[in-house]
Amino acid sequence: MPRVVHFEINADKPERAAAFYKKVFGWKVKKWGDTMPYWLVTTGKKGEMGINGGIMNRMKKETTVNTVGVKSLDQYLKKVVKAGGKQATPKNAIPGYGWFAYCKDSEGNLFGLMQPDMKAK
């Protein structure tokens, strides 16, 4: 069946969004091309589970929510705020799966953070 192979993050200021994601997750972000402002995002090593994507100028207000897997939800919630983002919902348990919270990046885009924990209640 078809799978998601790439994501794109809309941003009013792509350079600011790139700095945010570099600071919070350590993603590699580099500008690609000269004619169209677009930044390629590498989220991990080749062969690891996950996908890569891009950051581009905001095209419209509608968006897709992406969720990022993290080892410590509490640690990453602090990193989000320190990098200029906001925690949008409280930390919630998803029983049998882990801990989850929504956040907003420097551009106001909603994204999720998920910490695996089979014992979460």
C-alpha positions in Angstrom: 0.0 0.0 0.0 1.2 3.6 -0.5 3.2 5.2 2.3 4.1 8.8 3.2 7.6 9.4 1.8 8.1 13.2 2.4 6.7 16.0 4.5 6.6 19.8 4.0 6.3 22.4 6.7 4.7 25.7 5.7 6.4 28.8 7.2 6.0 32.6 7.1 9.8 32.8 7.8 11.4 29.5 6.6 14.9 30.5 8.0 13.3 30.9 11.5 11.5 27.6 11.1 14.8 25.9 10.1 16.5 27.3 13.1 13.7 26.1 15.4 13.8 22.5 14.1 17.6 22.4 14.2 17.6 23.5 17.8 14.8 21.3 19.0 15.5 18.0 17.2 19.0 18.5 15.7 17.6 18.0 12.2 19.9 19.0 9.3 18.4 21.7 7.2 19.9 23.2 4.1 18.6 25.6 1.4 18.0 24.0 -2.0 18.0 25.8 -5.3 18.0 29.5 -6.1 14.8 30.1 -8.0 12.4 28.7 -5.4 12.9 29.2 -1.7 13.0 25.6 -0.3 14.9 24.0 2.5 15.6 20.2 2.6 15.2 18.6 6.0 17.1 15.4 7.0 15.6 14.0 10.2 17.9 11.0 10.7 20.5 8.6 9.4 19.9 6.7 6.2 18.4 3.3 7.0 16.7 4.5 10.2 12.9 4.5 10.5 11.4 7.8 9.5 11.1 10.2 6.6 12.8 13.5 5.4 11.1 16.5 4.1 11.2 20.2 3.5 10.4 23.7 4.7 8.8 26.1 2.3 7.0 29.5 2.2 3.5 29.3 3.6 1.1 28.5 0.7 -2.2 28.4 2.7 -3.4 28.1 6.2 -4.5 24.4 6.0 -1.9 22.0 7.1 -1.2 18.4 8.1 -0.1 17.6 11.6 3.1 15.5 11.9 4.1 13.7 15.0 7.7 13.3 16.0 8.9 10.3 18.1 11.1 11.3 21.1 12.8 9.5 24.0 11.7 11.9 26.6 8.5 14.0 26.1 9.3 16.3 29.1 12.8 17.0 27.8 11.4 17.9 24.3 8.6 20.0 25.6 11.2 22.2 27.4 13.3 22.3 24.2 10.3 23.5 22.1 9.6 26.4 24.5 13.3 27.3 24.7 13.5 27.4 20.9 10.6 29.8 20.5 7.7 27.3 20.2 4.8 26.6 22.5 3.2 23.6 24.2 -0.4 23.5 22.9 -1.9 20.7 25.0 -1.0 19.1 28.3 1.0 15.9 28.4 -1.4 13.0 27.9 -1.1 9.3 28.3 -2.2 7.1 25.4 -2.7 3.8 27.3 -0.5 1.0 26.1 1.3 3.3 23.6 3.0 6.2 25.4 2.9 9.9 26.2 1.7 12.6 23.8 1.4 16.4 23.5 0.7 18.9 20.8 3.0 21.8 20.3 3.3 24.8 18.0 6.5 25.7 16.2 8.0 29.1 15.6 5.6 29.6 12.7 2.4 28.6 14.6 2.2 25.2 12.9 0.8 22.4 15.1 2.9 19.2 15.6 2.8 16.3 17.9 5.4 14.7 20.2 5.2 11.1 21.2 7.2 9.2 23.8 6.8 5.4 23.5 5.8 3.8 26.9 3.8 0.7 26.9 3.0 1.3 30.6 1.4 4.7 30.1 -1.9 5.1 31.8 
